[in-house]
Amino acid sequence: MPIADSLLPEFDQEMANTRKTLERCPEDKFGWKPHPKSFTLGMLATHLATMPEWGVDTMKKESLDIAPPDAPPFKMEEIATQKELVAQFDKHVAAMRAALAGASDEHFLKPWTLLMTGQPIFTMPRIAVIKGMIINHSIHHRGQLTVYLRLNEVPVPGLYGPSADETA
């Protein structure tokens, strides 16, 4: 079975679960954070909404430099509304899904490098980057976001079955 065919069902399920979580983000709580070192709810949700764009970069480029020596470092701009969070997420998920679906096994196995100021942070096969840095990373931050929702009395969606908020 081709890598894309085995990866896409998991990708679709996890992205659908992430979308359900982003749909619950209350705009009036975008500035809230549980600790001074934590992301605000809005920045955490923005990070989740835009992370699939990194998956597109992983599939289409040989590397990504998050602080290029000749340019300003990557800076995430917070998305202002819940509606725009979901719209951006949907756009990036569609682009990432297309990039994954169209990739050969050979392409998935080619090395990809994350750089900072021109220096490699790591190099791994694209499939490892997609699984670890995109899908698993999204699951991690989605888990954080569900805690933010719970602490703000927002019903948490069921992700792998009903949540405590969805049981009768």
Secondary structure, 3 states (H helix, E strand, C coil): CCHHHHHHHHHHHHHHHHHHHHHCCCHHHCCCCCCCCCCCHHHHHHHHHHHHHHHHHHHHCCEEECCCCCCCCCCCCCCCCHHHHHHHHHHHHHHHHHHHHCCCHHHHHCEEEEEECCEEEEEEEHHHHHHHHHHHHHHHHHHHHHHHHHHCCCCCCCCCCCCCCCCC
